[in-house]
Amino acid sequence: MTQVATGSGRRGRGRPPRLSRERIVEGAVEVLLAEPAVSLTIKRVADVVGAAPMALYRYFPDRDALLQAAADHVLEAMRRDPIPEGPWPDRLRAWMRAGQANLRPYPQLMPYMTTTRHPAWTPGLTRLREILLPAGLSAEDLALAVALISSTLLGNAVYEGYRRPDDEMTALLDDAPAPTTDLLRPLLADLPAAHARLFDTILEQTVTTVERLAERPAR
């Protein structure tokens, strides 16, 4: 998984850390990684970077702007993940698994990663296009494959980030009527194993769909 650099350089004893846009973004990413289920606040980030909350507003007009910058930062860091050489389906699997590992810890950033108004997606789309070129897809099917793969990654990350833990789902049955409990308890008991298999299942379905697109005769 891509590691996001944190902390600032050496500083004199007793001097506060130098505040910068980059340091604030890194602090926000630290908070999001440590507390994925807790809504990010300017104050929490300010505490991490050792500054007053109002000081952060000199760099970001609001919380949304900071979250967008954090999303761009994570996406840019993903660009550095190495993808092994080999047949394009294997490279696509490796790229998607690396993307899942990098996106899953940041559920709060998913709405900001789906925007196309920022350039942070460009390196990822460039890498994905390079992986898919040997498949010989038409221009229309290449665009469809990119849209399918991107929505698979982001959709799974959102689901994993916001779904209730399996034990909480089972606990909800405690107050349900007996017929419902009898029907659902066996299903919920199997959900942990299903969730462990979920991403590999949709990954393989996605790769198979792209392979079928590649097998279609040129139009």
Steps between C-alpha positions, in 0.01 A plus 500: 500500500627846415643672804432872525790696639425674827676738733717799428873545478736580784427813694663693776426408858182668622405631156156409364493284185495703181147514363444445130226382270677167453538446875133574560397249232733238648349568842149453361603168343650391834170574676291326234718191516496486880129584539321391180155494661530840671404807298809708424510844660728796446573505874615136500737565211625818667582301815702250294705766321546711813316811383194703589190403299472851350851465358382218273244727338784699344567192285151348463174697494299217655494134600389386153803660339728322746331164438533549124871572541537189718324290233732637232799425724397134547431453129836651408676269747333199334679586177827379650378144564701265274303271272682177399555415136298222340180440302259791516230311700756424774621859501141622524438272799813632672402863428150449637624325816747781564221752446271318743771494769561873459138615479336288768652686800348833390120470476453872570697583186288295260265787401803715422675229299208461262526858375655556159574869562844433646816364329581236763320232300723560196797279605270213596306518175826518306628186673171320444497592132856369465401169667198456271660595167626145427139378523433667164174661609322743272497860619139462618567174684819637656297787647237251621767281661655798680157608628420144614830452681487842668143452621587151628787634708318803638175315555668226701697755703180689587318179594785376719543840661139552598342157549414390852744253660377142472456460876279811511283359223449183701422699816218682318309173493466500878197728475352343186197268505573128514416417135738769374772390740470138392525594134785748521730368771652224279553754221668752729721226642643450151554870427855528645626229264307660213655841565847341504431366149313799366775706339668203331160400360419838349861540385481177300161594358641836393808346335281241324274775366800692361634179343165448326508856372846429359372191320225688317563547129596848391199708397 
